[in-house]
Amino acid sequence: MRRQIIVAFLGWLLLGLHPAAAHAAERGALFKVSGHGHTMLLFGTMHVGLPEFYPLEPRIAAAVAGASTLALEIDPMLDPAGLAAAMRRHAMLAPGSPSYESQPPPFRKRLERALKKANIDMAAVDRFKPWLLATTLALAEYAEQGYRTDMSVDLRLAQLARAGRVPVIALETVEGQLGMFDRLSTEEQWRFLDESMALIETGKQRGEVRQIVDAWRYADQAALEAIATRAESDTSMAGKFVQKVMLEERNGPLADKLAGLLEKQDNSVAAIGVLHLVGRHGVPVKLRARGFTVERIY
């Protein structure tokens, strides 16, 4: 499940309204957080989407339209130049770094097969750091099943807020998010890519993609908690990195930012990746520990 968590985190990198579903169902996870005499709705998102995810459930759409502030992990309508600069600093191989040509022939052949399957030209990605190429391959798996980053829930919420002149704030920075991957050593990054290709080769990733998207699509609490439990018990190098750095380490600061917003403003909405809202180390748990009342709506 670790690769899906990574994709969920990075999907926004890469609204016109689309045809509506028969009805707007509950999706993801939704909490009401209270404290300091104020309330906040905390919604779990997916960073990819399908046309049938929309329209959003009326209470979510109405809450955002009438919110004092919409808080997102990252504003998906951010400055492309700033994103490009952060990518150059954290996601591209430095001159002289070991490239894909330096890897053993069996590894290169596997990579060539994976890129061909994903319809990606090696020349277009040969300066990507291995972690970014792993994520690019995973995104290609999502795209093959129809899941689109341009239909992400975060983007739809940001557009809805701006249409209603609701202020949008970012809880994190692109620099900080991408900088997390610099903690991986060169050897760990190659292992990261190797594990990603293995998931694709065995077909396991395709099944995991469906599991996490379906858990969000149907607001399936049991399935979301099961995903969190599996992530917490993953003992692989990449799994530990995802759980300890990309989830647990971020959840504390995210809870702090939300607590600060709740202290200052009433009637705000926060929307972050759904996997930050589940499990023993999730943001709702951390907000309760800080003295806030947290009610799970679904």
N, C-alpha and C positions, 0 to 999 in steps of 0.2 A: 504493500500500500504506500510505501515511502515515495515512489515516483509520482504518484497521484497527488500527494501533499505538495511536492515541489512544483508540479504543474499548477496546482491550485494557487500557489503563492505567486508564480511568475506569469500567469496568463494575461494579466493586465498590461504586461510590457508590449507585448507585440501589438438619435434613436429614431430617429424615424421609427414609427411603430410598424411592427410586423403583424401578420395575420394572427388574430387572437385565438386562444384555445376556447373550448366550449364553455369553460368556466374558470375563474381564477382561484386555484386551489392553494391550500397552505403548502409552503415549501421551505426547506431548510430548517432553521430553528429560530424561535423568537422568545425573548425574555423581556420582562419589565423590571427595571432597576430603579429603586427609590432610595433617597437619602438627601439630607440637607433641605428637606421640604420640596425637593424637585423629583421629577421622574424622567426616565429615558427608556426608549425602546431599543433593544439590542438585537440585531438581526444577523443571522448567519448566511453568507453569500456563497456563490460559486463564481469563479473567475473565468468560466466559459459558459456558453448558453446555447439553447435551442429555441426556435420560434415558439414552440408550445409552452415555454416557461412564462410566456406573457399573454395577457396582461398580468402584472403583479397582483397579488391578493389585495383587495380594496383597502383593508386596514393598513397595509404597508404603504401603498400609494398615497393614501390620505394622510398618514403620519408624516411622510416625507414632505408632501406638499404644504403641510401646516407646521413644520418643525421650525424651531428657533435656529438649529444648525444641523447639518448632516456631517457626521464624522466617518471617514473612510480610512482604511490602511494607507492607501496612496490615492491621490486624485487621478483617475484614469485619463483625465483631460489635461494632463500636465504638459509642460513645455517640452517638445520633442528634442530640442537642442540640449537641454539639461540631461535628459535620459540618455542621449547619444554619448555625451561626455562621461557619464557614469559607466556606461557600458564599455567605453574604451579603457577606463581605469581598472575595472574589475572583471571584465568578461573576455578580454582578448589576450592572446598569448603575447608576451613581451618578445622583442627581437632576441634571437639566440636561444629561446626556450625550446625544449624538446617538442618536436612536432609529431604529427601522426605518422610521418614517414619513418620516425625513429622507433616505432613500436614493432614487435615481432610480426612476421608475415601472417600467422594465423589470425592475430588480432586485426590487422589491416583488412584481411579478407572479410572478416565478420562485419567490420565497420562499413566496408564498401557495399555489402549486401543490405545492411540496415538502411544506408543512405539511398540505395536504389529503390528499395521497397517504399521509402518515404518520399521518393521523387525529389531528392535534394542533391544538388550538384556539390561535390566535394570542394571544388574551387571556391564556392561561396561561403564555406564554413571552415576552411583549413586554418584560420587564425583564431577560431573560437577556442576558449579554454574547454577542457574535457567536460566540466560540469554543465557548461552552456550547451554543448553539443548533445549531451545526454538529455537535457530538458527540451531541446529542439526536436529530438527524435520522439520524445514522449508527447509533445504537442502535436506532432504529425499523426500519432496514434489517435489522439482525441479528434483531430480534424477528419480522419478517415471515417470515424463513426458519426460525423456530422456536428460535433461540438465545436462552437466557434468563439474565439476570443472577442470578436467584434459584437457579440451578443452577450457579453458578460453581465451579470447582475449588477456589479459595481458600476459599470458604465451606464446602465439604464437608470440606476438610482441617481448618479451624478447629473445626468441629463434632466431627469425629473425635477431635481432640486433647483437647478439653474433656470429651468423654465418657470419656476415659481419664485425666483429671486431668493431662494434659501441659501445662506452661506454654506460653502463646502470647505471643510478643513481636513488636513491629512494628519493622521496619528503617527506616521513614520515617514522616512525619507527614502528615495531611491538609493541614495548613497549608502545609507545604513543597511538597507535590505541586501543590495548586491555585495556590499562589503563583507557580509557574513561568509560568503563563499571563499574569500581570501584566507580563511582559517584552514581550509583544506590544503594539505601539502600536495606537491606535484604527484606523488605516488597515490595518495588518496583520491585525487581527481581522476586518475586513470582507472582506479578500481571502481569509482563512481560510474564512469562510462561503461566499463565492462559489465557491471551489475545491471545497468539499464538495458544494454543490448541483450543480456540473458533473459530478462523479463519479456522483451519483445519476441525473441526467438522461440520461447516456450509457449507464447500466447497468454501467459499469466497476466501481463499488463492489460490486455484487452478486456479480460474478465474483471480486473480490479477497477478499470475505468467505469464500466457499467455499474459496479457495486456502489461506488462513491456518488456517481451522478444520480442513480436511482434513489439512494438514501436521501439525498437532498431534494430530489423531485417530489418525493412522497412524504417529506417531513417525518421520516421513519426514525424515531428516537432510538429504538433498539439497534437498528443497523448502524446509525451514527456512533453510538457508544461502542459497538463491537469493533468498528473501524479504529476508534481511538485506543481501545484495548490492544488490538493487534499492533498498532504503531508503538505503543509503550513497551511491548514485549519483543520488538524486533532487535536482535542482537548483532545484525550486520553493521559494517562501518557506516554505510549510507543511512541505515535506519536509525542508528544512534545519533548521527549528526542532525537528521531531521527532527527527531524527538527532542533532543537536548537543546539544540541551537535554534532551529527554525520555529519550533512550537513553544517549549517550556520557557526558554530564555526570553522570547518576545512577549509571552503572555503577561508577565509581571509588569513591564513597562506599558503595555497596552491597557492593562487594568488601571495603572496609575493615571494615564492620560484621560481615561474615561471618568475616573473618580474626580479629577480636576474639572472636567467639563460639567459633570453633574453638580458639583459644588457651585459653579458660576451660573448655570443656565437651567431653566425648566423646559420641558417639552422638546428635548433634543432626540435625535435618532442617530445611532451608531450602527454601522454595517461593516463587518469584517468576515474573513473566511470562516466557513462554518466549523472547520476542524479546530479553530481557536476556542470554540464555545462548548466543546465536549471533552469528556475524560476527567481524570483526577486532578489534572493541572490546568484545566480550562479557565478562561477569563471569568465566567460566572462564579466559579469556586473562589477565585482570588478576590473578586469584589465582595463576596460574602465575608471573607476573612478580614476585609477592610471595614466591616460594619454596615455594609449596604444590604437592603432587603432585595433579594433577587427571586422573582417568580417566573417559572417557565410556563409560557403560554402554550407552546407546542414544540 
